[in-house]
Amino acid sequence: MSADPYAADRSLVQDPPTGLAGMLRYLGPGFILSASIVGSGELIATTTLGAKAGFVALWVIIVSCLVKVFVQLEFGKHAIHSGETTFEALNQLPGPKIGKGNWSIWLWLLMMLIKPLQVGGVMGGAAMVLHMVFPSVPTWVWICLCAVSVALMIFRGRYSMIEKVSLAMIGAFALFTFACLAGVQYTDFAIQPSQVIEGLSFWNGVPIAVMGVAIAAFGITGVGGDEVMAYNYWLLEKGYAARTGPREETPEWNRRAKGWIRVMYWDAFLSMLVYTFMTVAFYLLGAAILHAQGLVPKSTEMVATLSRMYTDSLGKWAEVSFLIGAFFVLYSTLFSALAGWSRLFSDAFGVLGWLNYHDEKSRGRAIAFFAFFFPALWAVLALIFWDPVWMVLAGGAVTAAILLVVLVGAFHFRYRRLPRDLRPTPLYDLGFWVSAISIVLLAVYAVWSAVEKFQTM
């Protein structure tokens, strides 16, 4: 789509595809989120949880991937029928404003002061991988090179390029990970059906000792709060809202809106299947191989420990393949996260009146600025802390908190802003409420655990 996808241009209106083959041509926004999810959530947090807890917390990972998609769908539907960006929509939530910004925007900005730790940890992990492949080059040099390269890829990156690169980087590593999962069945660490059944028995609970990791993993795995918020931009830039057209009280508009929302459902659910299977694979590898040997990814030994999942299942020859795959899966998170963050912050600053997000030149300059600013910040944090696992888990806890803000927005979009003709089925609403209750229970449990831990100190 060559025209500005954020503009309400009636010339861009187009009927949605009706067949599966036609709909597949318009998939993509959800897979950009998958590129972001797989790096930090799956490779680091999920395997760390598996290494610490064994199989018992498998159900936490699966629930985390499945339940949050309904909140993502509410944000996506709102973007399609309204054409609003994420923060234009959140700025209409009920409640006080400070200046031009709704409370939700300022709260998000406050929480995002911690969130860079997570992506800084991913950048540090990617640099450690490169250092293992090329040990003559110091890790700090690789951190700097990662920061510069990802900035250059994003600062003028258009949607089509971001989508293609994201798909390419996660595809190859997904195939290799499943090969490792199959390979482990021919080793002493073969996964038994009884172990999987134990992991799916949620009534067994999660050991208190690993509850903090479980909460962080819940926040990171599947779509996190920031991924849900970024989804709107990818839908808009793919052209879903532009093809639906500005809101009209006509049967034709309702038909187009329902059709493009149906395409969005396919995009979200198919990408959910991809990252759910990837997540389960990573968790099972961590539980089967690392937990059995008492190995937990830590600090600068993270990459070497994670590589054991592959060398212990496929042999020493797999280490180089793992390192190459691990780099690309971590780098995909940097790439996708930067693409999303540069738009999120540009949009937020636009709503606050500091720039005009709907002006193509102003938006382009803001995205270019953040495309260089955030990699520099992530690099500095990686050089200061040198502990990717801790950094990723700290950011994951904040991601879980951001989900609460996202949940408030999702309820507002569903029950206050959704046109009557676009209301979903009771079965969909049931899924939405299960998603909402799960997120709230997670937040309550996180606070309760923190208070209990403080009282025992």
DRENDO-1510 file (C-alpha; in Angstrom, 1 decimal, always signed):
<recs>
REC; n; res; u; v; w
REC; 1; MET; +0.0; +0.0; +0.0 .
REC; 2; SER; +1.8; +3.1; -1.2 .
REC; 3; ALA; -0.6; +5.7; +0.2 .
REC; 4; ASP; -0.4; +6.7; +3.9 .
REC; 5; PRO; -2.2; +3.9; +5.7 .
REC; 6; TYR; -2.9; +6.2; +8.7 .
REC; 7; ALA; -4.9; +8.6; +6.5 .
REC; 8; ALA; -8.7; +8.3; +6.2 .
REC; 9; ASP; -8.6; +8.0; +2.4 .
REC; 10; ARG; -11.7; +6.6; +0.8 .
REC; 11; SER; -9.8; +5.7; -2.4 .
REC; 12; LEU; -8.1; +2.9; -0.4 .
REC; 13; VAL; -11.4; +1.1; +0.4 .
REC; 14; GLN; -11.4; -2.5; -0.7 .
REC; 15; ASP; -13.6; -5.5; -0.1 .
REC; 16; PRO; -12.1; -8.1; +2.2 .
REC; 17; PRO; -11.1; -11.6; +0.8 .
REC; 18; THR; -13.7; -14.3; +1.5 .
REC; 19; GLY; -11.7; -17.5; +0.8 .
REC; 20; LEU; -8.8; -18.9; +2.9 .
REC; 21; ALA; -6.3; -18.4; +0.1 .
REC; 22; GLY; -7.2; -14.8; -0.3 .
REC; 23; MET; -7.0; -14.2; +3.5 .
REC; 24; LEU; -3.6; -15.7; +3.7 .
REC; 25; ARG; -2.2; -13.0; +1.4 .
REC; 26; TYR; -3.1; -10.4; +4.1 .
REC; 27; LEU; -1.6; -12.1; +7.1 .
REC; 28; GLY; +1.5; -10.7; +8.7 .
REC; 29; PRO; +1.0; -8.3; +11.6 .
REC; 30; GLY; +0.7; -11.2; +14.1 .
REC; 31; PHE; +3.9; -12.7; +12.9 .
REC; 32; ILE; +5.8; -9.5; +13.5 .
REC; 33; LEU; +4.7; -9.9; +17.1 .
REC; 34; SER; +5.9; -13.5; +17.1 .
REC; 35; ALA; +9.4; -12.3; +16.1 .
REC; 36; SER; +9.5; -10.1; +19.2 .
REC; 37; ILE; +8.0; -12.8; +21.5 .
REC; 38; VAL; +10.3; -15.6; +20.5 .
REC; 39; GLY; +13.6; -14.0; +21.4 .
REC; 40; SER; +13.2; -12.8; +25.0 .
REC; 41; GLY; +10.2; -14.9; +26.2 .
REC; 42; GLU; +11.0; -18.2; +24.6 .
REC; 43; LEU; +14.7; -18.5; +24.4 .
REC; 44; ILE; +15.6; -17.0; +27.8 .
REC; 45; ALA; +12.6; -16.8; +30.2 .
REC; 46; THR; +10.8; -20.0; +29.2 .
REC; 47; THR; +13.9; -22.2; +29.3 .
REC; 48; THR; +15.0; -20.6; +32.6 .
REC; 49; LEU; +11.6; -21.5; +34.1 .
REC; 50; GLY; +11.9; -25.0; +32.7 .
REC; 51; ALA; +15.4; -25.3; +34.1 .
REC; 52; LYS; +14.3; -24.3; +37.5 .
REC; 53; ALA; +10.8; -25.8; +37.8 .
REC; 54; GLY; +11.1; -28.9; +35.6 .
REC; 55; PHE; +7.9; -30.0; +33.9 .
REC; 56; VAL; +5.5; -28.8; +36.7 .
REC; 57; ALA; +5.0; -25.3; +35.3 .
REC; 58; LEU; +4.3; -26.3; +31.7 .
REC; 59; TRP; +0.7; -25.3; +32.1 .
REC; 60; VAL; +1.7; -21.8; +33.1 .
REC; 61; ILE; +3.4; -21.4; +29.7 .
REC; 62; ILE; +0.5; -22.7; +27.7 .
REC; 63; VAL; -2.1; -20.6; +29.5 .
REC; 64; SER; +0.1; -17.6; +29.1 .
REC; 65; CYS; +0.2; -18.0; +25.3 .
REC; 66; LEU; -3.5; -18.9; +24.9 .
REC; 67; VAL; -5.4; -16.5; +27.1 .
REC; 68; LYS; -3.9; -13.1; +26.2 .
REC; 69; VAL; -4.8; -13.3; +22.5 .
REC; 70; PHE; -8.4; -12.1; +23.2 .
REC; 71; VAL; -7.1; -8.8; +24.6 .
REC; 72; GLN; -5.0; -8.5; +21.4 .
REC; 73; LEU; -8.1; -9.1; +19.3 .
REC; 74; GLU; -10.0; -6.3; +21.1 .
REC; 75; PHE; -7.2; -3.8; +20.3 .
REC; 76; GLY; -7.1; -5.1; +16.7 .
REC; 77; LYS; -10.8; -4.8; +16.2 .
REC; 78; HIS; -10.8; -1.2; +17.5 .
REC; 79; ALA; -8.0; -0.2; +15.2 .
REC; 80; ILE; -9.8; -1.6; +12.2 .
REC; 81; HIS; -13.2; -0.1; +12.8 .
REC; 82; SER; -12.0; +3.3; +14.2 .
REC; 83; GLY; -8.7; +3.8; +12.4 .
REC; 84; GLU; -7.3; +5.1; +15.6 .
REC; 85; THR; -3.7; +4.5; +16.7 .
REC; 86; THR; -3.0; +2.9; +20.1 .
REC; 87; PHE; -2.6; +6.1; +22.1 .
REC; 88; GLU; -5.4; +7.9; +20.3 .
REC; 89; ALA; -7.7; +5.1; +21.5 .
REC; 90; LEU; -6.2; +5.0; +25.1 .
REC; 91; ASN; -6.5; +8.7; +25.4 .
REC; 92; GLN; -10.3; +8.4; +25.3 .
REC; 93; LEU; -10.4; +6.1; +28.4 .
REC; 94; PRO; -12.4; +7.5; +31.3 .
REC; 95; GLY; -10.4; +9.1; +34.1 .
REC; 96; PRO; -8.2; +12.1; +34.7 .
REC; 97; LYS; -5.8; +13.7; +32.2 .
REC; 98; ILE; -2.6; +15.5; +32.8 .
REC; 99; GLY; -2.2; +18.0; +30.1 .
REC; 100; LYS; -3.5; +16.4; +26.9 .
REC; 101; GLY; -2.6; +12.9; +28.1 .
REC; 102; ASN; -5.0; +10.4; +29.7 .
REC; 103; TRP; -3.7; +8.7; +33.0 .
REC; 104; SER; -3.1; +5.5; +31.0 .
REC; 105; ILE; -0.5; +7.1; +28.8 .
REC; 106; TRP; +1.4; +8.6; +31.7 .
REC; 107; LEU; +1.3; +5.3; +33.6 .
REC; 108; TRP; +2.6; +3.5; +30.6 .
REC; 109; LEU; +5.5; +6.0; +30.2 .
REC; 110; LEU; +6.3; +5.5; +33.9 .
REC; 111; MET; +6.4; +1.7; +33.5 .
REC; 112; MET; +8.5; +2.0; +30.4 .
REC; 113; LEU; +11.3; +3.4; +32.5 .
REC; 114; ILE; +12.0; -0.2; +33.6 .
REC; 115; LYS; +11.1; -2.0; +30.4 .
REC; 116; PRO; +14.3; -1.2; +28.5 .
REC; 117; LEU; +16.1; -3.6; +30.8 .
REC; 118; GLN; +14.4; -6.5; +29.1 .
REC; 119; VAL; +15.5; -5.6; +25.6 .
REC; 120; GLY; +18.9; -4.6; +26.9 .
REC; 121; GLY; +19.2; -8.1; +28.2 .
REC; 122; VAL; +18.3; -9.5; +24.8 .
REC; 123; MET; +20.9; -7.3; +23.2 .
REC; 124; GLY; +23.5; -8.5; +25.7 .
REC; 125; GLY; +22.5; -12.1; +25.0 .
REC; 126; ALA; +22.9; -11.6; +21.2 .
REC; 127; ALA; +26.3; -10.1; +21.8 .
REC; 128; MET; +27.4; -13.0; +24.0 .
REC; 129; VAL; +26.4; -15.4; +21.2 .
REC; 130; LEU; +28.5; -13.6; +18.7 .
REC; 131; HIS; +31.4; -13.5; +21.1 .
REC; 132; MET; +31.2; -17.3; +21.4 .
REC; 133; VAL; +31.3; -17.6; +17.6 .
REC; 134; PHE; +34.1; -15.0; +17.2 .
REC; 135; PRO; +35.9; -15.0; +20.6 .
REC; 136; SER; +38.6; -12.7; +19.3 .
REC; 137; VAL; +36.1; -9.8; +19.2 .
REC; 138; PRO; +35.1; -8.5; +22.7 .
REC; 139; THR; +31.5; -8.7; +23.7 .
REC; 140; TRP; +31.2; -4.9; +24.2 .
REC; 141; VAL; +32.1; -4.5; +20.5 .
REC; 142; TRP; +29.3; -6.9; +19.5 .
REC; 143; ILE; +26.8; -5.0; +21.7 .
REC; 144; CYS; +27.7; -1.8; +19.8 .
REC; 145; LEU; +27.5; -3.4; +16.4 .
REC; 146; CYS; +24.1; -4.9; +17.3 .
REC; 147; ALA; +22.8; -1.5; +18.3 .
REC; 148; VAL; +24.1; +0.3; +15.2 .
REC; 149; SER; +22.9; -2.4; +12.8 .
REC; 150; VAL; +19.3; -2.7; +14.2 .
REC; 151; ALA; +19.0; +1.1; +14.2 .
REC; 152; LEU; +20.0; +1.3; +10.5 .
REC; 153; MET; +17.5; -1.4; +9.6 .
REC; 154; ILE; +14.6; +0.3; +11.3 .
REC; 155; PHE; +15.0; +4.0; +11.0 .
REC; 156; ARG; +13.5; +4.0; +7.5 .
REC; 157; GLY; +12.0; +0.6; +7.7 .
REC; 158; ARG; +8.6; +0.3; +5.9 .
REC; 159; TYR; +6.0; -2.3; +7.0 .
REC; 160; SER; +6.7; -4.8; +4.2 .
REC; 161; MET; +10.4; -5.0; +5.0 .
REC; 162; ILE; +9.7; -5.4; +8.7 .
REC; 163; GLU; +7.2; -8.2; +8.0 .
REC; 164; LYS; +9.5; -10.1; +5.6 .
REC; 165; VAL; +12.6; -9.9; +7.9 .
REC; 166; SER; +10.6; -11.0; +10.9 .
REC; 167; LEU; +9.3; -14.1; +9.2 .
REC; 168; ALA; +12.7; -15.0; +7.8 .
REC; 169; MET; +14.5; -14.8; +11.2 .
REC; 170; ILE; +12.0; -16.9; +13.2 .
REC; 171; GLY; +11.3; -19.5; +10.5 .
REC; 172; ALA; +14.7; -21.2; +10.3 .
REC; 173; PHE; +15.2; -21.3; +14.1 .
REC; 174; ALA; +11.7; -22.7; +14.6 .
REC; 175; LEU; +12.5; -25.7; +12.4 .
REC; 176; PHE; +15.8; -26.3; +14.2 .
REC; 177; THR; +14.3; -26.1; +17.6 .
REC; 178; PHE; +11.7; -28.7; +16.7 .
REC; 179; ALA; +14.5; -30.9; +15.3 .
REC; 180; CYS; +16.2; -30.7; +18.7 .
REC; 181; LEU; +13.0; -31.6; +20.4 .
REC; 182; ALA; +12.7; -34.7; +18.3 .
REC; 183; GLY; +16.4; -35.4; +18.8 .
REC; 184; VAL; +16.2; -35.4; +22.6 .
REC; 185; GLN; +13.9; -38.4; +22.4 .
REC; 186; TYR; +16.9; -40.5; +21.3 .
REC; 187; THR; +19.0; -39.5; +24.3 .
REC; 188; ASP; +19.0; -40.2; +28.1 .
REC; 189; PHE; +16.9; -37.0; +28.5 .
REC; 190; ALA; +13.9; -38.4; +26.5 .
REC; 191; ILE; +10.6; -36.8; +27.5 .
REC; 192; GLN; +8.1; -39.2; +29.0 .
REC; 193; PRO; +4.3; -38.9; +28.7 .
REC; 194; SER; +4.0; -39.0; +32.5 .
REC; 195; GLN; +6.2; -35.9; +32.7 .
REC; 196; VAL; +4.0; -34.0; +30.2 .
REC; 197; ILE; +0.9; -35.0; +32.1 .
REC; 198; GLU; +2.5; -33.7; +35.3 .
REC; 199; GLY; +3.2; -30.4; +33.5 .
REC; 200; LEU; -0.4; -30.1; +32.4 .
REC; 201; SER; -1.8; -30.8; +35.9 .
REC; 202; PHE; -2.3; -27.2; +37.0 .
REC; 203; TRP; -3.8; -28.3; +40.4 .
REC; 204; ASN; -0.3; -29.3; +41.4 .
REC; 205; GLY; +0.6; -25.6; +41.6 .
REC; 206; VAL; +4.0; -24.0; +41.0 .
REC; 207; PRO; +6.8; -24.2; +43.6 .
REC; 208; ILE; +7.1; -21.0; +45.6 .
REC; 209; ALA; +10.9; -21.0; +44.8 .
REC; 210; VAL; +10.2; -20.5; +41.1 .
REC; 211; MET; +7.1; -18.3; +41.4 .
REC; 212; GLY; +9.0; -15.1; +40.5 .
REC; 213; VAL; +10.3; -16.7; +37.3 .
REC; 214; ALA; +6.9; -18.1; +36.5 .
REC; 215; ILE; +5.2; -14.6; +36.9 .
REC; 216; ALA; +7.9; -13.0; +34.7 .
REC; 217; ALA; +7.5; -15.8; +32.1 .
REC; 218; PHE; +3.7; -15.3; +32.1 .
REC; 219; GLY; +4.3; -11.6; +31.4 .
REC; 220; ILE; +6.8; -12.3; +28.5 .
REC; 221; THR; +5.5; -15.4; +26.8 .
REC; 222; GLY; +2.7; -15.1; +24.4 .
REC; 223; VAL; +1.7; -11.5; +23.6 .
REC; 224; GLY; +2.8; -9.1; +26.3 .
REC; 225; GLY; +1.4; -5.7; +27.0 .
REC; 226; ASP; +3.7; -3.8; +24.7 .
REC; 227; GLU; +3.2; -6.4; +21.8 .
REC; 228; VAL; -0.6; -5.9; +22.1 .
REC; 229; MET; -0.2; -2.2; +21.9 .
REC; 230; ALA; +2.1; -2.5; +18.9 .
REC; 231; TYR; -0.3; -4.8; +17.1 .
REC; 232; ASN; -2.5; -1.8; +16.1 .
REC; 233; TYR; +0.3; -0.2; +14.1 .
REC; 234; TRP; +1.0; -3.3; +12.1 .
REC; 235; LEU; -2.7; -3.7; +11.3 .
REC; 236; LEU; -3.0; -0.1; +10.2 .
REC; 237; GLU; +0.2; -0.2; +8.2 .
REC; 238; LYS; -0.9; -3.5; +6.5 .
REC; 239; GLY; -4.0; -1.6; +5.5 .
REC; 240; TYR; -6.8; -3.3; +7.4 .
REC; 241; ALA; -8.4; -0.1; +8.6 .
REC; 242; ALA; -7.7; +1.9; +5.3 .
REC; 243; ARG; -9.4; -0.9; +3.3 .
REC; 244; THR; -12.3; -0.9; +5.7 .
REC; 245; GLY; -12.8; +2.8; +5.2 .
REC; 246; PRO; -13.9; +5.6; +7.6 .
REC; 247; ARG; -16.9; +4.6; +9.7 .
REC; 248; GLU; -20.3; +4.8; +8.0 .
REC; 249; GLU; -23.7; +3.7; +9.2 .
REC; 250; THR; -24.2; +1.5; +6.1 .
REC; 251; PRO; -24.5; -2.2; +5.4 .
REC; 252; GLU; -21.6; -2.0; +3.0 .
REC; 253; TRP; -19.3; -0.6; +5.7 .
REC; 254; ASN; -20.4; -3.2; +8.3 .
REC; 255; ARG; -19.8; -6.0; +5.7 .
REC; 256; ARG; -16.2; -4.7; +5.1 .
REC; 257; ALA; -15.5; -4.2; +8.7 .
REC; 258; LYS; -16.6; -7.7; +9.6 .
REC; 259; GLY; -14.6; -9.1; +6.7 .
REC; 260; TRP; -11.3; -7.4; +7.7 .
REC; 261; ILE; -11.9; -8.3; +11.3 .
REC; 262; ARG; -12.3; -11.9; +10.2 .
REC; 263; VAL; -8.9; -11.7; +8.4 .
REC; 264; MET; -7.4; -10.3; +11.6 .
REC; 265; TYR; -8.7; -13.2; +13.6 .
REC; 266; TRP; -6.9; -15.6; +11.2 .
REC; 267; ASP; -3.7; -13.5; +11.6 .
REC; 268; ALA; -3.9; -13.5; +15.4 .
REC; 269; PHE; -4.8; -17.1; +15.9 .
REC; 270; LEU; -2.3; -18.6; +13.4 .
REC; 271; SER; +0.5; -16.5; +14.8 .
REC; 272; MET; -0.6; -17.6; +18.3 .
REC; 273; LEU; -0.3; -21.3; +17.2 .
REC; 274; VAL; +3.3; -20.6; +15.9 .
REC; 275; TYR; +4.5; -18.9; +19.1 .
REC; 276; THR; +2.7; -21.4; +21.4 .
REC; 277; PHE; +4.3; -24.4; +19.8 .
REC; 278; MET; +7.7; -22.6; +19.8 .
REC; 279; THR; +7.2; -21.8; +23.5 .
REC; 280; VAL; +6.3; -25.3; +24.5 .
REC; 281; ALA; +9.3; -26.6; +22.6 .
REC; 282; PHE; +11.7; -24.3; +24.4 .
REC; 283; TYR; +10.1; -25.1; +27.8 .
REC; 284; LEU; +10.3; -28.9; +27.2 .
REC; 285; LEU; +14.0; -28.6; +26.2 .
REC; 286; GLY; +14.8; -26.6; +29.3 .
REC; 287; ALA; +12.8; -29.0; +31.6 .
REC; 288; ALA; +14.2; -32.2; +30.0 .
REC; 289; ILE; +17.8; -31.3; +29.7 .
REC; 290; LEU; +18.7; -28.4; +31.9 .
REC; 291; HIS; +16.6; -29.3; +34.9 .
REC; 292; ALA; +17.6; -32.9; +34.9 .
REC; 293; GLN; +21.3; -31.8; +35.2 .
REC; 294; GLY; +20.7; -28.9; +37.7 .
REC; 295; LEU; +21.7; -26.3; +35.1 .
REC; 296; VAL; +20.1; -22.9; +35.2 .
REC; 297; PRO; +21.0; -20.1; +32.7 .
REC; 298; LYS; +22.8; -17.3; +34.6 .
REC; 299; SER; +24.6; -14.1; +33.8 .
REC; 300; THR; +27.5; -14.4; +31.4 .
REC; 301; GLU; +27.1; -18.2; +31.3 .
REC; 302; MET; +23.6; -18.0; +29.9 .
REC; 303; VAL; +24.4; -18.8; +26.3 .
REC; 304; ALA; +26.8; -21.7; +27.1 .
REC; 305; THR; +24.1; -23.2; +29.4 .
REC; 306; LEU; +21.4; -22.8; +26.8 .
REC; 307; SER; +23.5; -24.4; +24.2 .
REC; 308; ARG; +23.5; -27.6; +26.3 .
REC; 309; MET; +19.9; -28.1; +25.2 .
REC; 310; TYR; +21.2; -28.7; +21.7 .
REC; 311; THR; +24.6; -30.3; +22.2 .
REC; 312; ASP; +23.2; -32.8; +24.8 .
REC; 313; SER; +20.4; -33.8; +22.4 .
REC; 314; LEU; +22.1; -33.7; +19.0 .
REC; 315; GLY; +25.8; -33.8; +19.7 .
REC; 316; LYS; +28.7; -31.3; +19.9 .
REC; 317; TRP; +28.3; -30.5; +16.2 .
REC; 318; ALA; +25.0; -28.7; +17.0 .
REC; 319; GLU; +26.6; -26.0; +19.0 .
REC; 320; VAL; +27.5; -23.8; +16.1 .
REC; 321; SER; +24.1; -24.2; +14.6 .
REC; 322; PHE; +22.5; -23.3; +17.9 .
REC; 323; LEU; +24.7; -20.2; +18.2 .
REC; 324; ILE; +23.7; -19.0; +14.7 .
REC; 325; GLY; +20.0; -19.7; +15.4 .
REC; 326; ALA; +20.1; -18.2; +18.9 .
REC; 327; PHE; +21.6; -15.0; +17.5 .
REC; 328; PHE; +18.9; -14.6; +14.9 .
REC; 329; VAL; +16.1; -15.4; +17.3 .
REC; 330; LEU; +17.5; -12.8; +19.8 .
REC; 331; TYR; +18.2; -10.3; +17.0 .
REC; 332; SER; +14.6; -10.8; +15.8 .
REC; 333; THR; +13.4; -9.5; +19.1 .
REC; 334; LEU; +15.6; -6.4; +18.9 .
REC; 335; PHE; +14.4; -5.8; +15.4 .
REC; 336; SER; +10.7; -6.3; +16.1 .
REC; 337; ALA; +10.8; -4.5; +19.4 .
REC; 338; LEU; +12.5; -1.5; +18.0 .
REC; 339; ALA; +10.1; -1.3; +15.1 .
REC; 340; GLY; +7.2; -1.3; +17.6 .
REC; 341; TRP; +8.7; +1.0; +20.2 .
REC; 342; SER; +9.7; +3.6; +17.7 .
REC; 343; ARG; +6.0; +3.8; +16.7 .
REC; 344; LEU; +4.6; +3.6; +20.2 .
REC; 345; PHE; +6.7; +6.4; +21.6 .
REC; 346; SER; +6.1; +8.6; +18.5 .
REC; 347; ASP; +2.4; +8.0; +18.8 .
REC; 348; ALA; +2.4; +8.8; +22.5 .
REC; 349; PHE; +4.3; +12.0; +22.0 .
REC; 350; GLY; +1.9; +12.9; +19.3 .
REC; 351; VAL; -1.1; +12.5; +21.5 .
REC; 352; LEU; +0.6; +14.6; +24.2 .
REC; 353; GLY; +1.0; +17.3; +21.6 .
REC; 354; TRP; +4.7; +17.1; +21.1 .
REC; 355; LEU; +4.6; +16.1; +17.5 .
REC; 356; ASN; +2.1; +15.4; +14.7 .
REC; 357; TYR; +2.0; +11.6; +14.2 .
REC; 358; HIS; -0.5; +11.8; +11.3 .
REC; 359; ASP; +1.9; +14.0; +9.3 .
REC; 360; GLU; +4.1; +11.6; +7.3 .
REC; 361; LYS; +7.3; +13.7; +7.6 .
REC; 362; SER; +6.9; +14.4; +11.3 .
REC; 363; ARG; +6.1; +10.7; +12.0 .
REC; 364; GLY; +9.1; +9.6; +9.9 .
REC; 365; ARG; +11.5; +11.9; +11.7 .
REC; 366; ALA; +10.2; +10.7; +15.1 .
REC; 367; ILE; +10.5; +7.0; +14.2 .
REC; 368; ALA; +14.0; +7.6; +12.9 .
REC; 369; PHE; +15.0; +9.4; +16.1 .
REC; 370; PHE; +13.7; +6.6; +18.4 .
REC; 371; ALA; +15.3; +4.0; +16.0 .
REC; 372; PHE; +18.7; +5.3; +17.1 .
REC; 373; PHE; +17.8; +6.4; +20.7 .
REC; 374; PHE; +16.6; +3.0; +22.0 .
REC; 375; PRO; +19.4; +0.8; +20.7 .
REC; 376; ALA; +21.9; +3.2; +22.3 .
REC; 377; LEU; +20.0; +3.0; +25.6 .
REC; 378; TRP; +19.7; -0.8; +25.4 .
REC; 379; ALA; +23.5; -1.0; +24.7 .
REC; 380; VAL; +24.3; +1.1; +27.7 .
REC; 381; LEU; +22.1; -1.0; +30.0 .
REC; 382; ALA; +23.7; -4.2; +28.6 .
REC; 383; LEU; +27.2; -2.8; +29.3 .
REC; 384; ILE; +26.2; -1.8; +32.8 .
REC; 385; PHE; +24.5; -4.9; +34.1 .
REC; 386; TRP; +26.0; -7.8; +32.1 .
REC; 387; ASP; +23.2; -10.2; +33.2 .
REC; 388; PRO; +20.8; -11.0; +30.4 .
REC; 389; VAL; +18.6; -13.4; +32.4 .
REC; 390; TRP; +18.0; -11.0; +35.3 .
REC; 391; MET; +17.4; -8.1; +32.9 .
REC; 392; VAL; +14.9; -10.0; +30.8 .
REC; 393; LEU; +13.0; -11.3; +33.8 .
REC; 394; ALA; +12.9; -7.8; +35.4 .
REC; 395; GLY; +11.4; -6.4; +32.2 .
REC; 396; GLY; +9.0; -9.4; +32.0 .
REC; 397; ALA; +7.5; -8.5; +35.4 .
REC; 398; VAL; +6.8; -4.9; +34.1 .
REC; 399; THR; +5.3; -6.4; +30.9 .
REC; 400; ALA; +2.8; -8.2; +33.1 .
REC; 401; ALA; +1.9; -4.9; +34.8 .
REC; 402; ILE; +1.5; -3.2; +31.4 .
REC; 403; LEU; -1.1; -5.9; +30.6 .
REC; 404; LEU; -3.3; -4.5; +33.3 .
REC; 405; VAL; -3.4; -1.1; +31.5 .
REC; 406; VAL; -4.0; -2.9; +28.2 .
REC; 407; LEU; -6.9; -4.9; +29.9 .
REC; 408; VAL; -8.6; -1.7; +30.9 .
REC; 409; GLY; -8.4; -0.5; +27.4 .
REC; 410; ALA; -9.7; -3.7; +26.0 .
REC; 411; PHE; -12.8; -3.6; +28.2 .
REC; 412; HIS; -13.4; +0.0; +27.1 .
REC; 413; PHE; -13.1; -0.9; +23.5 .
REC; 414; ARG; -15.4; -3.9; +23.8 .
REC; 415; TYR; -18.2; -2.5; +25.9 .
REC; 416; ARG; -18.1; +1.3; +25.2 .
REC; 417; ARG; -16.6; +1.8; +21.7 .
REC; 418; LEU; -17.5; -1.3; +19.7 .
REC; 419; PRO; -20.3; -0.7; +17.1 .
REC; 420; ARG; -23.4; -2.8; +17.8 .
REC; 421; ASP; -23.2; -4.5; +14.4 .
REC; 422; LEU; -19.7; -5.7; +15.2 .
REC; 423; ARG; -20.4; -7.3; +18.5 .
REC; 424; PRO; -19.0; -10.9; +18.8 .
REC; 425; THR; -20.6; -14.1; +19.8 .
REC; 426; PRO; -21.2; -15.2; +23.4 .
REC; 427; LEU; -18.4; -17.9; +23.0 .
REC; 428; TYR; -16.0; -15.1; +22.0 .
REC; 429; ASP; -17.0; -13.1; +25.1 .
REC; 430; LEU; -16.4; -16.1; +27.3 .
REC; 431; GLY; -12.9; -16.4; +26.0 .
REC; 432; PHE; -12.4; -12.6; +26.5 .
REC; 433; TRP; -13.5; -12.9; +30.1 .
REC; 434; VAL; -11.3; -15.9; +30.8 .
REC; 435; SER; -8.4; -13.9; +29.4 .
REC; 436; ALA; -9.3; -10.9; +31.6 .
REC; 437; ILE; -9.7; -12.9; +34.8 .
REC; 438; SER; -6.4; -14.8; +34.2 .
REC; 439; ILE; -4.5; -11.5; +33.8 .
REC; 440; VAL; -6.1; -10.0; +36.9 .
REC; 441; LEU; -5.4; -13.2; +39.0 .
REC; 442; LEU; -1.8; -13.0; +37.8 .
REC; 443; ALA; -1.5; -9.4; +39.0 .
REC; 444; VAL; -3.1; -10.2; +42.4 .
REC; 445; TYR; -0.9; -13.2; +42.9 .
REC; 446; ALA; +2.2; -11.3; +42.0 .
REC; 447; VAL; +1.4; -8.6; +44.6 .
REC; 448; TRP; +0.5; -11.2; +47.2 .
REC; 449; SER; +3.8; -13.1; +46.6 .
REC; 450; ALA; +5.8; -9.8; +46.9 .
REC; 451; VAL; +4.1; -8.9; +50.2 .
REC; 452; GLU; +4.6; -12.4; +51.6 .
REC; 453; LYS; +8.3; -12.3; +50.6 .
REC; 454; PHE; +8.7; -8.9; +52.2 .
REC; 455; GLN; +7.1; -10.1; +55.5 .
REC; 456; THR; +9.5; -13.0; +55.7 .
REC; 457; MET; +12.6; -10.9; +55.2 .
</recs>
